[in-house]
C-alpha cells in the first residue's frame, strides 16, 4: 500500500487532534517516529497485517509529578519575517 502526501498530511492532522483532546483531559502525550526496521518490528509484534504502515507511535498518559518539560522558545518575529527582500 502506498500513501500519497495528502494521506500522510491528513494523518498528522488526526494525530494533532488526538494530542489536543488528550491534553484537554489533563493527559500528557509524546510521539516517536520509528525508523529503519522498527515499523515492521512493531507491526509484527502486535499482529498487524503485512500491508499496514506505521507512521508513528503515540504515548498518552499521566505525567510523573516530577516530569521535566522543555522550555518554550519564542523567536524574534522581526528577524524571521522579511519584507521586500530575502
HTML snippet that shows the backbone in 3Dmol.js (N, CA, C, O; Angstrom):
<script src="https://3Dmol.org/build/3Dmol-min.js"></script>
<div id="view" style="width:600px;height:400px;position:relative"></div>
<script>
const pdb = `
ATOM      1  N   UNK A   1       0.848  -1.170   0.000  1.00  0.00           N
ATOM      2  CA  UNK A   1       0.000   0.000   0.000  1.00  0.00           C
ATOM      3  C   UNK A   1       0.904   1.247   0.000  1.00  0.00           C
ATOM      4  O   UNK A   1       1.800   1.368   0.835  1.00  0.00           O
ATOM      5  N   UNK A   2       0.670   2.131  -0.902  1.00  0.00           N
ATOM      6  CA  UNK A   2       1.429   3.374  -0.918  1.00  0.00           C
ATOM      7  C   UNK A   2       0.527   4.505  -0.460  1.00  0.00           C
ATOM      8  O   UNK A   2      -0.691   4.460  -0.634  1.00  0.00           O
ATOM      9  N   UNK A   3       1.125   5.486   0.108  1.00  0.00           N
ATOM     10  CA  UNK A   3       0.389   6.631   0.630  1.00  0.00           C
ATOM     11  C   UNK A   3       0.750   7.873  -0.163  1.00  0.00           C
ATOM     12  O   UNK A   3       1.905   8.076  -0.537  1.00  0.00           O
ATOM     13  N   UNK A   4      -0.240   8.689  -0.411  1.00  0.00           N
ATOM     14  CA  UNK A   4       0.029   9.965  -1.054  1.00  0.00           C
ATOM     15  C   UNK A   4       0.416  10.969   0.021  1.00  0.00           C
ATOM     16  O   UNK A   4       0.197  10.736   1.210  1.00  0.00           O
ATOM     17  N   UNK A   5       0.986  12.072  -0.401  1.00  0.00           N
ATOM     18  CA  UNK A   5       1.347  13.130   0.537  1.00  0.00           C
ATOM     19  C   UNK A   5       0.113  13.620   1.284  1.00  0.00           C
ATOM     20  O   UNK A   5       0.191  13.935   2.472  1.00  0.00           O
ATOM     21  N   UNK A   6      -1.009  13.687   0.605  1.00  0.00           N
ATOM     22  CA  UNK A   6      -2.236  14.161   1.233  1.00  0.00           C
ATOM     23  C   UNK A   6      -2.696  13.200   2.325  1.00  0.00           C
ATOM     24  O   UNK A   6      -3.149  13.642   3.381  1.00  0.00           O
ATOM     25  N   UNK A   7      -2.587  11.896   2.089  1.00  0.00           N
ATOM     26  CA  UNK A   7      -2.964  10.911   3.109  1.00  0.00           C
ATOM     27  C   UNK A   7      -2.134  11.109   4.373  1.00  0.00           C
ATOM     28  O   UNK A   7      -2.666  11.091   5.483  1.00  0.00           O
ATOM     29  N   UNK A   8      -0.843  11.295   4.198  1.00  0.00           N
ATOM     30  CA  UNK A   8       0.048  11.470   5.351  1.00  0.00           C
ATOM     31  C   UNK A   8      -0.269  12.774   6.071  1.00  0.00           C
ATOM     32  O   UNK A   8      -0.283  12.807   7.302  1.00  0.00           O
ATOM     33  N   UNK A   9      -0.524  13.851   5.327  1.00  0.00           N
ATOM     34  CA  UNK A   9      -0.873  15.132   5.944  1.00  0.00           C
ATOM     35  C   UNK A   9      -2.160  14.993   6.758  1.00  0.00           C
ATOM     36  O   UNK A   9      -2.267  15.553   7.849  1.00  0.00           O
ATOM     37  N   UNK A  10      -3.123  14.260   6.239  1.00  0.00           N
ATOM     38  CA  UNK A  10      -4.369  14.047   6.981  1.00  0.00           C
ATOM     39  C   UNK A  10      -4.116  13.302   8.283  1.00  0.00           C
ATOM     40  O   UNK A  10      -4.726  13.612   9.307  1.00  0.00           O
ATOM     41  N   UNK A  11      -3.229  12.332   8.249  1.00  0.00           N
ATOM     42  CA  UNK A  11      -2.922  11.578   9.456  1.00  0.00           C
ATOM     43  C   UNK A  11      -2.243  12.443  10.500  1.00  0.00           C
ATOM     44  O   UNK A  11      -2.504  12.291  11.694  1.00  0.00           O
ATOM     45  N   UNK A  12      -1.377  13.347  10.069  1.00  0.00           N
ATOM     46  CA  UNK A  12      -0.729  14.251  11.029  1.00  0.00           C
ATOM     47  C   UNK A  12      -1.771  15.159  11.668  1.00  0.00           C
ATOM     48  O   UNK A  12      -1.656  15.489  12.848  1.00  0.00           O
ATOM     49  N   UNK A  13      -2.786  15.569  10.912  1.00  0.00           N
ATOM     50  CA  UNK A  13      -3.868  16.385  11.489  1.00  0.00           C
ATOM     51  C   UNK A  13      -4.639  15.586  12.533  1.00  0.00           C
ATOM     52  O   UNK A  13      -5.008  16.123  13.577  1.00  0.00           O
ATOM     53  N   UNK A  14      -4.881  14.324  12.262  1.00  0.00           N
ATOM     54  CA  UNK A  14      -5.572  13.467  13.229  1.00  0.00           C
ATOM     55  C   UNK A  14      -4.739  13.335  14.499  1.00  0.00           C
ATOM     56  O   UNK A  14      -5.268  13.421  15.607  1.00  0.00           O
ATOM     57  N   UNK A  15      -3.439  13.127  14.332  1.00  0.00           N
ATOM     58  CA  UNK A  15      -2.550  13.000  15.491  1.00  0.00           C
ATOM     59  C   UNK A  15      -2.577  14.282  16.319  1.00  0.00           C
ATOM     60  O   UNK A  15      -2.622  14.225  17.547  1.00  0.00           O
ATOM     61  N   UNK A  16      -2.549  15.425  15.664  1.00  0.00           N
ATOM     62  CA  UNK A  16      -2.605  16.696  16.387  1.00  0.00           C
ATOM     63  C   UNK A  16      -3.899  16.790  17.191  1.00  0.00           C
ATOM     64  O   UNK A  16      -3.883  17.225  18.342  1.00  0.00           O
ATOM     65  N   UNK A  17      -5.010  16.389  16.596  1.00  0.00           N
ATOM     66  CA  UNK A  17      -6.285  16.435  17.297  1.00  0.00           C
ATOM     67  C   UNK A  17      -6.326  15.460  18.476  1.00  0.00           C
ATOM     68  O   UNK A  17      -6.922  15.765  19.509  1.00  0.00           O
ATOM     69  N   UNK A  18      -5.704  14.306  18.332  1.00  0.00           N
ATOM     70  CA  UNK A  18      -5.602  13.366  19.450  1.00  0.00           C
ATOM     71  C   UNK A  18      -4.833  14.017  20.593  1.00  0.00           C
ATOM     72  O   UNK A  18      -5.245  13.929  21.750  1.00  0.00           O
ATOM     73  N   UNK A  19      -3.713  14.672  20.273  1.00  0.00           N
ATOM     74  CA  UNK A  19      -2.915  15.336  21.305  1.00  0.00           C
ATOM     75  C   UNK A  19      -3.698  16.457  21.980  1.00  0.00           C
ATOM     76  O   UNK A  19      -3.641  16.603  23.201  1.00  0.00           O
ATOM     77  N   UNK A  20      -4.425  17.245  21.200  1.00  0.00           N
ATOM     78  CA  UNK A  20      -5.216  18.334  21.778  1.00  0.00           C
ATOM     79  C   UNK A  20      -6.312  17.789  22.694  1.00  0.00           C
ATOM     80  O   UNK A  20      -6.539  18.328  23.777  1.00  0.00           O
ATOM     81  N   UNK A  21      -6.988  16.728  22.266  1.00  0.00           N
ATOM     82  CA  UNK A  21      -8.054  16.141  23.079  1.00  0.00           C
ATOM     83  C   UNK A  21      -7.485  15.532  24.360  1.00  0.00           C
ATOM     84  O   UNK A  21      -8.068  15.701  25.430  1.00  0.00           O
ATOM     85  N   UNK A  22      -6.367  14.835  24.269  1.00  0.00           N
ATOM     86  CA  UNK A  22      -5.756  14.229  25.452  1.00  0.00           C
ATOM     87  C   UNK A  22      -5.296  15.306  26.430  1.00  0.00           C
ATOM     88  O   UNK A  22      -5.497  15.179  27.637  1.00  0.00           O
ATOM     89  N   UNK A  23      -4.685  16.355  25.914  1.00  0.00           N
ATOM     90  CA  UNK A  23      -4.236  17.458  26.765  1.00  0.00           C
ATOM     91  C   UNK A  23      -5.425  18.114  27.456  1.00  0.00           C
ATOM     92  O   UNK A  23      -5.341  18.476  28.629  1.00  0.00           O
ATOM     93  N   UNK A  24      -6.517  18.267  26.741  1.00  0.00           N
ATOM     94  CA  UNK A  24      -7.726  18.838  27.324  1.00  0.00           C
ATOM     95  C   UNK A  24      -8.248  17.992  28.485  1.00  0.00           C
ATOM     96  O   UNK A  24      -8.913  18.508  29.383  1.00  0.00           O
ATOM     97  N   UNK A  25      -7.949  16.702  28.466  1.00  0.00           N
ATOM     98  CA  UNK A  25      -8.371  15.797  29.543  1.00  0.00           C
ATOM     99  C   UNK A  25      -7.325  15.697  30.654  1.00  0.00           C
ATOM    100  O   UNK A  25      -7.471  14.892  31.574  1.00  0.00           O
ATOM    101  N   UNK A  26      -6.270  16.513  30.568  1.00  0.00           N
ATOM    102  CA  UNK A  26      -5.237  16.511  31.605  1.00  0.00           C
ATOM    103  C   UNK A  26      -4.175  15.447  31.428  1.00  0.00           C
ATOM    104  O   UNK A  26      -3.434  15.144  32.363  1.00  0.00           O
ATOM    105  N   UNK A  27      -4.094  14.879  30.240  1.00  0.00           N
ATOM    106  CA  UNK A  27      -3.089  13.848  29.961  1.00  0.00           C
ATOM    107  C   UNK A  27      -1.884  14.454  29.252  1.00  0.00           C
ATOM    108  O   UNK A  27      -1.962  15.542  28.682  1.00  0.00           O
ATOM    109  N   UNK A  28      -0.790  13.742  29.299  1.00  0.00           N
ATOM    110  CA  UNK A  28       0.412  14.150  28.579  1.00  0.00           C
ATOM    111  C   UNK A  28       0.593  13.239  27.375  1.00  0.00           C
ATOM    112  O   UNK A  28       0.117  12.104  27.372  1.00  0.00           O
ATOM    113  N   UNK A  29       1.277  13.732  26.360  1.00  0.00           N
ATOM    114  CA  UNK A  29       1.443  12.980  25.110  1.00  0.00           C
ATOM    115  C   UNK A  29       2.890  13.047  24.641  1.00  0.00           C
ATOM    116  O   UNK A  29       3.624  13.990  24.936  1.00  0.00           O
ATOM    117  N   UNK A  30       3.264  12.029  23.913  1.00  0.00           N
ATOM    118  CA  UNK A  30       4.574  12.013  23.265  1.00  0.00           C
ATOM    119  C   UNK A  30       4.434  11.221  21.969  1.00  0.00           C
ATOM    120  O   UNK A  30       3.591  10.330  21.859  1.00  0.00           O
ATOM    121  N   UNK A  31       5.267  11.555  21.001  1.00  0.00           N
ATOM    122  CA  UNK A  31       5.236  10.855  19.716  1.00  0.00           C
ATOM    123  C   UNK A  31       6.644  10.429  19.352  1.00  0.00           C
ATOM    124  O   UNK A  31       7.607  11.162  19.576  1.00  0.00           O
ATOM    125  N   UNK A  32       6.752   9.243  18.791  1.00  0.00           N
ATOM    126  CA  UNK A  32       8.039   8.753  18.302  1.00  0.00           C
ATOM    127  C   UNK A  32       7.842   8.273  16.885  1.00  0.00           C
ATOM    128  O   UNK A  32       6.907   7.527  16.593  1.00  0.00           O
ATOM    129  N   UNK A  33       8.720   8.701  16.014  1.00  0.00           N
ATOM    130  CA  UNK A  33       8.689   8.246  14.626  1.00  0.00           C
ATOM    131  C   UNK A  33       9.728   7.139  14.488  1.00  0.00           C
ATOM    132  O   UNK A  33      10.928   7.401  14.566  1.00  0.00           O
ATOM    133  N   UNK A  34       9.276   5.911  14.284  1.00  0.00           N
ATOM    134  CA  UNK A  34      10.226   4.803  14.170  1.00  0.00           C
ATOM    135  C   UNK A  34      10.983   4.867  12.843  1.00  0.00           C
ATOM    136  O   UNK A  34      10.505   5.450  11.869  1.00  0.00           O
ATOM    137  N   UNK A  35      12.147   4.271  12.823  1.00  0.00           N
ATOM    138  CA  UNK A  35      12.946   4.284  11.601  1.00  0.00           C
ATOM    139  C   UNK A  35      13.531   2.900  11.332  1.00  0.00           C
ATOM    140  O   UNK A  35      13.468   2.000  12.170  1.00  0.00           O
ATOM    141  N   UNK A  36      14.089   2.765  10.164  1.00  0.00           N
ATOM    142  CA  UNK A  36      14.687   1.524   9.669  1.00  0.00           C
ATOM    143  C   UNK A  36      13.713   0.362   9.790  1.00  0.00           C
ATOM    144  O   UNK A  36      12.649   0.387   9.170  1.00  0.00           O
ATOM    145  N   UNK A  37      14.047  -0.641  10.563  1.00  0.00           N
ATOM    146  CA  UNK A  37      13.213  -1.847  10.674  1.00  0.00           C
ATOM    147  C   UNK A  37      12.171  -1.747  11.786  1.00  0.00           C
ATOM    148  O   UNK A  37      11.329  -2.637  11.913  1.00  0.00           O
ATOM    149  N   UNK A  38      12.207  -0.702  12.582  1.00  0.00           N
ATOM    150  CA  UNK A  38      11.295  -0.595  13.721  1.00  0.00           C
ATOM    151  C   UNK A  38       9.817  -0.649  13.332  1.00  0.00           C
ATOM    152  O   UNK A  38       9.054  -1.347  13.999  1.00  0.00           O
ATOM    153  N   UNK A  39       9.376   0.056  12.284  1.00  0.00           N
ATOM    154  CA  UNK A  39       7.940  -0.018  11.963  1.00  0.00           C
ATOM    155  C   UNK A  39       7.453  -1.452  11.740  1.00  0.00           C
ATOM    156  O   UNK A  39       6.423  -1.851  12.283  1.00  0.00           O
ATOM    157  N   UNK A  40       8.181  -2.209  10.956  1.00  0.00           N
ATOM    158  CA  UNK A  40       7.762  -3.592  10.685  1.00  0.00           C
ATOM    159  C   UNK A  40       7.833  -4.436  11.945  1.00  0.00           C
ATOM    160  O   UNK A  40       6.960  -5.272  12.178  1.00  0.00           O
ATOM    161  N   UNK A  41       8.868  -4.229  12.767  1.00  0.00           N
ATOM    162  CA  UNK A  41       9.011  -4.994  14.003  1.00  0.00           C
ATOM    163  C   UNK A  41       7.836  -4.734  14.945  1.00  0.00           C
ATOM    164  O   UNK A  41       7.313  -5.664  15.558  1.00  0.00           O
ATOM    165  N   UNK A  42       7.425  -3.485  15.059  1.00  0.00           N
ATOM    166  CA  UNK A  42       6.292  -3.143  15.933  1.00  0.00           C
ATOM    167  C   UNK A  42       5.006  -3.754  15.387  1.00  0.00           C
ATOM    168  O   UNK A  42       4.232  -4.349  16.137  1.00  0.00           O
ATOM    169  N   UNK A  43       4.779  -3.609  14.088  1.00  0.00           N
ATOM    170  CA  UNK A  43       3.559  -4.159  13.490  1.00  0.00           C
ATOM    171  C   UNK A  43       3.519  -5.680  13.626  1.00  0.00           C
ATOM    172  O   UNK A  43       2.463  -6.251  13.899  1.00  0.00           O
ATOM    173  N   UNK A  44       4.658  -6.335  13.437  1.00  0.00           N
ATOM    174  CA  UNK A  44       4.707  -7.788  13.611  1.00  0.00           C
ATOM    175  C   UNK A  44       4.429  -8.170  15.060  1.00  0.00           C
ATOM    176  O   UNK A  44       3.739  -9.155  15.319  1.00  0.00           O
ATOM    177  N   UNK A  45       4.960  -7.401  16.006  1.00  0.00           N
ATOM    178  CA  UNK A  45       4.793  -7.714  17.428  1.00  0.00           C
ATOM    179  C   UNK A  45       3.330  -7.637  17.855  1.00  0.00           C
ATOM    180  O   UNK A  45       2.899  -8.395  18.725  1.00  0.00           O
ATOM    181  N   UNK A  46       2.568  -6.737  17.257  1.00  0.00           N
ATOM    182  CA  UNK A  46       1.153  -6.613  17.636  1.00  0.00           C
ATOM    183  C   UNK A  46       0.220  -7.348  16.681  1.00  0.00           C
ATOM    184  O   UNK A  46      -1.000  -7.293  16.836  1.00  0.00           O
ATOM    185  N   UNK A  47       0.792  -8.038  15.693  1.00  0.00           N
ATOM    186  CA  UNK A  47      -0.007  -8.882  14.816  1.00  0.00           C
ATOM    187  C   UNK A  47      -0.758  -8.163  13.709  1.00  0.00           C
ATOM    188  O   UNK A  47      -1.816  -8.628  13.287  1.00  0.00           O
ATOM    189  N   UNK A  48      -0.240  -7.045  13.230  1.00  0.00           N
ATOM    190  CA  UNK A  48      -0.900  -6.315  12.142  1.00  0.00           C
ATOM    191  C   UNK A  48      -0.672  -7.002  10.804  1.00  0.00           C
ATOM    192  O   UNK A  48       0.352  -7.656  10.606  1.00  0.00           O
ATOM    193  N   UNK A  49      -1.620  -6.857   9.885  1.00  0.00           N
ATOM    194  CA  UNK A  49      -1.433  -7.411   8.541  1.00  0.00           C
ATOM    195  C   UNK A  49      -0.197  -6.800   7.855  1.00  0.00           C
ATOM    196  O   UNK A  49       0.233  -5.698   8.197  1.00  0.00           O
ATOM    197  N   UNK A  50       0.345  -7.511   6.914  1.00  0.00           N
ATOM    198  CA  UNK A  50       1.580  -7.089   6.234  1.00  0.00           C
ATOM    199  C   UNK A  50       1.424  -5.799   5.440  1.00  0.00           C
ATOM    200  O   UNK A  50       2.420  -5.118   5.195  1.00  0.00           O
ATOM    201  N   UNK A  51       0.199  -5.435   5.025  1.00  0.00           N
ATOM    202  CA  UNK A  51       0.040  -4.237   4.206  1.00  0.00           C
ATOM    203  C   UNK A  51      -0.207  -2.965   5.036  1.00  0.00           C
ATOM    204  O   UNK A  51      -0.489  -1.912   4.466  1.00  0.00           O
ATOM    205  N   UNK A  52      -0.106  -3.046   6.365  1.00  0.00           N
ATOM    206  CA  UNK A  52      -0.257  -1.868   7.213  1.00  0.00           C
ATOM    207  C   UNK A  52       1.064  -1.105   7.268  1.00  0.00           C
ATOM    208  O   UNK A  52       2.141  -1.677   7.100  1.00  0.00           O
ATOM    209  N   UNK A  53       0.954   0.190   7.505  1.00  0.00           N
ATOM    210  CA  UNK A  53       2.139   1.033   7.680  1.00  0.00           C
ATOM    211  C   UNK A  53       2.066   1.705   9.037  1.00  0.00           C
ATOM    212  O   UNK A  53       0.977   1.939   9.562  1.00  0.00           O
ATOM    213  N   UNK A  54       3.213   2.013   9.602  1.00  0.00           N
ATOM    214  CA  UNK A  54       3.285   2.672  10.898  1.00  0.00           C
ATOM    215  C   UNK A  54       3.971   4.018  10.719  1.00  0.00           C
ATOM    216  O   UNK A  54       5.173   4.084  10.464  1.00  0.00           O
ATOM    217  N   UNK A  55       3.195   5.094  10.855  1.00  0.00           N
ATOM    218  CA  UNK A  55       3.767   6.437  10.728  1.00  0.00           C
ATOM    219  C   UNK A  55       4.442   6.884  12.004  1.00  0.00           C
ATOM    220  O   UNK A  55       5.502   7.511  11.971  1.00  0.00           O
ATOM    221  N   UNK A  56       3.826   6.561  13.135  1.00  0.00           N
ATOM    222  CA  UNK A  56       4.402   6.979  14.407  1.00  0.00           C
ATOM    223  C   UNK A  56       3.810   6.144  15.531  1.00  0.00           C
ATOM    224  O   UNK A  56       2.842   5.407  15.349  1.00  0.00           O
ATOM    225  N   UNK A  57       4.419   6.283  16.687  1.00  0.00           N
ATOM    226  CA  UNK A  57       3.888   5.673  17.900  1.00  0.00           C
ATOM    227  C   UNK A  57       3.539   6.811  18.847  1.00  0.00           C
ATOM    228  O   UNK A  57       4.323   7.745  19.018  1.00  0.00           O
ATOM    229  N   UNK A  58       2.364   6.734  19.463  1.00  0.00           N
ATOM    230  CA  UNK A  58       1.893   7.782  20.354  1.00  0.00           C
ATOM    231  C   UNK A  58       1.774   7.219  21.760  1.00  0.00           C
ATOM    232  O   UNK A  58       1.164   6.173  21.982  1.00  0.00           O
ATOM    233  N   UNK A  59       2.367   7.933  22.698  1.00  0.00           N
ATOM    234  CA  UNK A  59       2.220   7.594  24.112  1.00  0.00           C
ATOM    235  C   UNK A  59       1.309   8.618  24.765  1.00  0.00           C
ATOM    236  O   UNK A  59       1.517   9.821  24.607  1.00  0.00           O
ATOM    237  N   UNK A  60       0.302   8.158  25.498  1.00  0.00           N
ATOM    238  CA  UNK A  60      -0.625   9.051  26.198  1.00  0.00           C
ATOM    239  C   UNK A  60      -0.782   8.521  27.618  1.00  0.00           C
ATOM    240  O   UNK A  60      -1.006   7.329  27.828  1.00  0.00           O
ATOM    241  N   UNK A  61      -0.661   9.415  28.579  1.00  0.00           N
ATOM    242  CA  UNK A  61      -0.826   9.011  29.972  1.00  0.00           C
ATOM    243  C   UNK A  61      -0.647  10.194  30.894  1.00  0.00           C
ATOM    244  O   UNK A  61      -0.592  11.341  30.449  1.00  0.00           O
ATOM    245  N   UNK A  62      -0.558   9.912  32.175  1.00  0.00           N
ATOM    246  CA  UNK A  62      -0.358  10.966  33.160  1.00  0.00           C
ATOM    247  C   UNK A  62       1.134  11.184  33.358  1.00  0.00           C
ATOM    248  O   UNK A  62       1.892  10.233  33.549  1.00  0.00           O
ATOM    249  N   UNK A  63       1.545  12.429  33.310  1.00  0.00           N
ATOM    250  CA  UNK A  63       2.958  12.761  33.512  1.00  0.00           C
ATOM    251  C   UNK A  63       3.343  12.511  34.965  1.00  0.00           C
ATOM    252  O   UNK A  63       2.526  12.668  35.872  1.00  0.00           O
ATOM    253  N   UNK A  64       4.585  12.125  35.171  1.00  0.00           N
ATOM    254  CA  UNK A  64       5.093  11.966  36.531  1.00  0.00           C
ATOM    255  C   UNK A  64       5.070  13.322  37.236  1.00  0.00           C
ATOM    256  O   UNK A  64       5.273  14.352  36.593  1.00  0.00           O
ATOM    257  N   UNK A  65       4.831  13.336  38.528  1.00  0.00           N
ATOM    258  CA  UNK A  65       4.778  14.617  39.246  1.00  0.00           C
ATOM    259  C   UNK A  65       6.059  15.432  39.100  1.00  0.00           C
ATOM    260  O   UNK A  65       6.024  16.661  39.146  1.00  0.00           O
ATOM    261  N   UNK A  66       7.185  14.754  38.925  1.00  0.00           N
ATOM    262  CA  UNK A  66       8.467  15.459  38.794  1.00  0.00           C
ATOM    263  C   UNK A  66       8.957  15.505  37.342  1.00  0.00           C
ATOM    264  O   UNK A  66      10.151  15.668  37.094  1.00  0.00           O
ATOM    265  N   UNK A  67       8.042  15.361  36.392  1.00  0.00           N
ATOM    266  CA  UNK A  67       8.416  15.371  34.976  1.00  0.00           C
ATOM    267  C   UNK A  67       9.060  16.703  34.596  1.00  0.00           C
ATOM    268  O   UNK A  67       8.647  17.767  35.056  1.00  0.00           O
ATOM    269  N   UNK A  68      10.074  16.617  33.751  1.00  0.00           N
ATOM    270  CA  UNK A  68      10.732  17.825  33.260  1.00  0.00           C
ATOM    271  C   UNK A  68      10.141  18.186  31.903  1.00  0.00           C
ATOM    272  O   UNK A  68       9.950  17.322  31.047  1.00  0.00           O
ATOM    273  N   UNK A  69       9.860  19.442  31.721  1.00  0.00           N
ATOM    274  CA  UNK A  69       9.299  19.921  30.470  1.00  0.00           C
ATOM    275  C   UNK A  69      10.305  20.865  29.813  1.00  0.00           C
ATOM    276  O   UNK A  69      10.896  21.704  30.493  1.00  0.00           O
ATOM    277  N   UNK A  70      10.505  20.737  28.502  1.00  0.00           N
ATOM    278  CA  UNK A  70      11.430  21.656  27.838  1.00  0.00           C
ATOM    279  C   UNK A  70      10.893  23.074  27.857  1.00  0.00           C
ATOM    280  O   UNK A  70       9.683  23.297  27.822  1.00  0.00           O
ATOM    281  N   UNK A  71      11.798  24.018  27.911  1.00  0.00           N
ATOM    282  CA  UNK A  71      11.393  25.426  27.920  1.00  0.00           C
ATOM    283  C   UNK A  71      10.910  25.818  26.522  1.00  0.00           C
ATOM    284  O   UNK A  71      11.506  25.428  25.518  1.00  0.00           O
ATOM    285  N   UNK A  72       9.840  26.583  26.469  1.00  0.00           N
ATOM    286  CA  UNK A  72       9.319  27.086  25.201  1.00  0.00           C
ATOM    287  C   UNK A  72      10.235  28.190  24.696  1.00  0.00           C
ATOM    288  O   UNK A  72      10.652  29.057  25.463  1.00  0.00           O
ATOM    289  N   UNK A  73      10.542  28.158  23.424  1.00  0.00           N
ATOM    290  CA  UNK A  73      11.348  29.231  22.843  1.00  0.00           C
ATOM    291  C   UNK A  73      10.449  30.118  21.996  1.00  0.00           C
ATOM    292  O   UNK A  73       9.499  29.649  21.369  1.00  0.00           O
ATOM    293  N   UNK A  74      10.757  31.378  21.991  1.00  0.00           N
ATOM    294  CA  UNK A  74       9.977  32.356  21.241  1.00  0.00           C
ATOM    295  C   UNK A  74      10.908  33.099  20.298  1.00  0.00           C
ATOM    296  O   UNK A  74      11.706  33.923  20.746  1.00  0.00           O
ATOM    297  N   UNK A  75      10.824  32.826  19.003  1.00  0.00           N
ATOM    298  CA  UNK A  75      11.724  33.504  18.061  1.00  0.00           C
ATOM    299  C   UNK A  75      11.380  34.987  17.951  1.00  0.00           C
ATOM    300  O   UNK A  75      10.248  35.408  18.190  1.00  0.00           O
ATOM    301  N   UNK A  76      12.385  35.749  17.585  1.00  0.00           N
ATOM    302  CA  UNK A  76      12.175  37.177  17.338  1.00  0.00           C
ATOM    303  C   UNK A  76      11.534  37.305  15.957  1.00  0.00           C
ATOM    304  O   UNK A  76      12.203  37.147  14.936  1.00  0.00           O
ATOM    305  N   UNK A  77      10.247  37.590  15.936  1.00  0.00           N
ATOM    306  CA  UNK A  77       9.497  37.643  14.677  1.00  0.00           C
ATOM    307  C   UNK A  77      10.099  38.670  13.718  1.00  0.00           C
ATOM    308  O   UNK A  77      10.111  38.452  12.506  1.00  0.00           O
ATOM    309  N   UNK A  78      10.589  39.763  14.240  1.00  0.00           N
ATOM    310  CA  UNK A  78      11.182  40.795  13.379  1.00  0.00           C
ATOM    311  C   UNK A  78      12.369  40.244  12.599  1.00  0.00           C
ATOM    312  O   UNK A  78      12.668  40.721  11.504  1.00  0.00           O
ATOM    313  N   UNK A  79      13.046  39.245  13.155  1.00  0.00           N
ATOM    314  CA  UNK A  79      14.182  38.652  12.454  1.00  0.00           C
ATOM    315  C   UNK A  79      13.763  37.497  11.544  1.00  0.00           C
ATOM    316  O   UNK A  79      14.554  37.047  10.715  1.00  0.00           O
ATOM    317  N   UNK A  80      12.541  37.020  11.689  1.00  0.00           N
ATOM    318  CA  UNK A  80      12.074  35.872  10.899  1.00  0.00           C
ATOM    319  C   UNK A  80      11.303  36.308   9.646  1.00  0.00           C
ATOM    320  O   UNK A  80      11.241  35.561   8.670  1.00  0.00           O
ATOM    321  N   UNK A  81      10.731  37.484   9.668  1.00  0.00           N
ATOM    322  CA  UNK A  81       9.917  37.962   8.544  1.00  0.00           C
ATOM    323  C   UNK A  81      10.686  39.039   7.805  1.00  0.00           C
ATOM    324  O   UNK A  81      11.194  39.983   8.410  1.00  0.00           O
ATOM    325  N   UNK A  82      10.765  38.889   6.501  1.00  0.00           N
ATOM    326  CA  UNK A  82      11.485  39.847   5.658  1.00  0.00           C
ATOM    327  C   UNK A  82      10.503  40.458   4.656  1.00  0.00           C
ATOM    328  O   UNK A  82       9.802  39.735   3.948  1.00  0.00           O
ATOM    329  N   UNK A  83      10.459  41.749   4.602  1.00  0.00           N
ATOM    330  CA  UNK A  83       9.553  42.444   3.702  1.00  0.00           C
ATOM    331  C   UNK A  83      10.336  42.994   2.506  1.00  0.00           C
ATOM    332  O   UNK A  83      11.315  43.720   2.681  1.00  0.00           O
ATOM    333  N   UNK A  84       9.903  42.648   1.304  1.00  0.00           N
ATOM    334  CA  UNK A  84      10.502  43.149   0.067  1.00  0.00           C
ATOM    335  C   UNK A  84      11.978  42.816  -0.070  1.00  0.00           C
ATOM    336  O   UNK A  84      12.708  43.526  -0.761  1.00  0.00           O
ATOM    337  N   UNK A  85      12.421  41.767   0.565  1.00  0.00           N
ATOM    338  CA  UNK A  85      13.816  41.304   0.429  1.00  0.00           C
ATOM    339  C   UNK A  85      13.889  39.864   0.920  1.00  0.00           C
ATOM    340  O   UNK A  85      12.974  39.369   1.579  1.00  0.00           O
ATOM    341  N   UNK A  86      14.959  39.223   0.598  1.00  0.00           N
ATOM    342  CA  UNK A  86      15.156  37.840   1.033  1.00  0.00           C
ATOM    343  C   UNK A  86      15.809  37.825   2.361  1.00  0.00           C
ATOM    344  O   UNK A  86      16.067  36.754   2.911  1.00  0.00           O
TER     345      UNK A  86
END
`;
const viewer = $3Dmol.createViewer("view");
viewer.addModel(pdb, "pdb");
viewer.setStyle({}, {cartoon: {color: "spectrum"}});
viewer.zoomTo();
viewer.render();
</script>
